[in-house]
């Protein structure tokens, strides 16, 4: 599925000047796309992301496979965890303010995910959780806490049109990413889609070696 330009932060390719391991003669258009649907408060998503981010992607950056593939992070909100929405909104805020720092912030969110589990947020208000997320963005990727919080905070006063249910500054972006997941029928995280087809054989427990072996067979 296509990726709207405003969500360019979700794409990780190994071509171009800003990509890891890029070379001047790299293939400009990756031939294969690996989409990973992940939820920041899902332990299995954290396990898969950690393998991708710390082991597989750095390894692929120096592999011939890098010229043939790209990754797309697909935010997968799981509403049975209310804080899933809040953490994904924080990710969207960072993606808007500093696209190049999105994957680093995602790593920070996954590393700190227990701080946003149900039992960890039940005693605080929504804006208090947003405040902690904004502070994490400042600490992990150097964005101004107030700038991030400004995109996340929900007012306790009616909007100009009297609306009491207006959401925040990234609500519209959240609607788009949720709709994209629903369009292709993704229900839970982690889910991996390879060239538009769900790859159900991939497990969150896969090592980088297993990923490389699988990619070698798929990509050649």
N, C-alpha and C positions, 0 to 999 in steps of 0.2 A: 504494500500500500504506500502511496506517495506520502511525503513528509512536507507539510506546509513550511514555506521559507521562514516564518517567524519562529519555528521550532528547530532551527538549524543546530542549536546546541545539542540536540539529542543524537546527532549523527557523529560517528567516529569513523573516519576513513584514514587510510594510510597514504593517501596522495595529497598533494598540495603543500604549500610552504609551512602550514601550521600543524601538519600531521606528524606523528612520531615515525621516524625511520623513512621519511619521504626522500625521493631522489628525483633529479630533474627529468629523467626519462620514465617516470612512473606512469602507469596506465591512468588516464584522467577520469575514467568512469568505471568504478568497480563493477564487476560482472555479477557478483552474488551479494545478496543482502541478508544479514542475520538480524532479526528483530527480537529483542528480549523484553518481554512484558514483566515488569518488576514492581513490587510494592515495598516501600521503605520500612514498613512495620511487619514484614513477613520474614521470619528467620531463614526460610529456604531461599527467598530472593537474595538475602544478604550473603548466603553461602555461595550462590552462583555468581553474584556480582563480584565478590571478593576474588574468586578464581579468575574471572574475566579481567578484572582491573589490575590485579597485582601479578598475575602469572601469565595468562594467555595473551593478552594484548601486547605487553612488552616483548613477549617471545615472537609474536607474529610480525612485529615491526621490523624484524631483521630476517624475515622469511620470504621466500618467493610468493607465498600465499598472500602477502600483504597487497600485492598489485591486483588481486582478484576479488577481494571482499571488502565489505563495510559493515559496521554495526550501527543499529539504531536502538536507542533506549526508548522504550514505550512505557510511560507511566501507567500503572495499573492500580487504580483506586479500588480497594476492597472495603465496601461500606460497613461490613460487620465489625470492623475496627474503626470507630469514628475518627481517630487521630490520623488514619490513612489519608483522609482528605486534607488535613492541615499540613502534613509533611509534604504531600505532593504540591500543594499550593506554594510552599516554601521553595521547592525545586523549580517551579514555574517562575517564581520571582527572580531567582538567581539566573535562570535561563534568559530572562528578559534583560536583566541589568548587566550581566557579564557572561555571554554565551560560552566563551572559552574556558570558564571556570565551572561549568555545569557538572562535568564528570567528577571533578575533584570534590565538589560539594556533595554529590551523590555518595561518594565514598565516605565522607564525613557523616552523612545521615545514617548510612548503614552501620557504620562503626558505633554510632551513638543510639541505635534504634531502640534499645531497651528503655531509654529515657522517654519514649513516646508510646510505649505499650499501654494497654488499657489501664492497668493498675497504676501507672506512672502519671497519668493525666487526669484521672477521675476527680481529683480534688482541686483542680485549678480551672479557671475560666478559659474560654477559647482564646481570648486575647493574651492571656498569660502564656499559653502554649506558643502562640505566635511570637511573643517576645523572646522566648527561649530559642526558637528556631532562627529568628533574626540575629540573635547573639551568636549562634553557631555559624551562621553565614559570615559574620565578621571575623570570628576566630579562625575559621577554616580556609576561607578564600579571600579575606581582606575587604569585603564590602562593608559599607557603613551600616551599622545596625539600624539606625533610624530610617534609612532609605529602604531597606528590606521590610522593616516593620510597617512602613507607610503603605506598602503594597498589600500587606496581609491583614492589617487591623480592620475590624468591623466596628462601625459607629453604633453607639447606643441611642442615636437620635434619628428621627425620620429624614429621608433624603429630600432633595428639593421638590420632588413630586409627591412627597408624603409617604413614600415606600418604606416599609419596615423590614423588607426581606431582600435588600439589594446586594448582599454579599460584599466582596472586597474587590480590589483592583485586578485580581487575577482570576476571578470567578468565570469570566467568559472563556479564558484560555483553558480552564479546568473542564468546562463543558465540552470543548472541542476534543481534548485528549480522551475523555470518557466516551464520547461518541465514536471516536476512531476504534477504540477497543471493542465496543459493542457491535460495530459494523462488521467486524471479522469474527465475532462470536467468542472472543476470549473471556473466560470467566474467572480463572484463578491465576495466581502467580506462584512460581515463575512459569511462563509459557514462552517457548522459543518457536519462531516462525522463520523458515528458511526459504527464500525466494517465493514467498507468498503461501507456503504450505506449512502447517504445524508440524514440528519435528518432535513428536511425542516420545521418541526414544531417548531424548536428552534428559539427564537427571541433574538436579542441583548438586549432587555429590560428585559429578564428573570432575576429574583432574584436568589440568592443562594438557597432559599427554593424551587423554581420551578425546578431548576437543580437537587436538591437532590430527589425530588419527582419523576422526570422523570427517573433518574438513578436507583432509587429503583425499578421501574417497569421494566426497561430494564435489570438490572443486577440481581435483586432479593436479 
